[in-house]
Amino acid sequence: MDLPPYSHQHHFTAPRHPQADGQSEVTNRKALQQLRLILTGSKAWTEALALAEYQLNTMVHSTTGLSPFELVF
């Protein structure tokens, strides 16, 4: 199935080098901020990671007006 063309470009970066991709840097920074906030309580980091992932996936992005979860599903 061919998808219609859209005005976007795919940019690939090495998985071990997120500094090459500005969006990855921003996402990683936000994830670390969320983890730090959650870990100030008495949660295990494994529980905090799941909560931080949920928060990032449901946070509305200012550019699209939608959350990543809404864009995928």
DAGI-V611370 format. One line per field, one symbol per residue. ss: DSSP state (a for helix, b for strand, c for the rest). phi: phi as a letter, one per 20 degrees, with the letter a starting at -180 (. if undefined). Layout:
# DAGI-V611370
ss=???
phi=???
This chain:
# DAGI-V611370
ss=cccccccccccccccccaaacaaaaaaaaaaaaaaaaaacccccaaaaaaaaaaaaaacbccccccbaaaaac
phi=.eeffcebcecdcffecfffcfffffffffffffffffffedeffffffffffffffdffeffemcegfffed
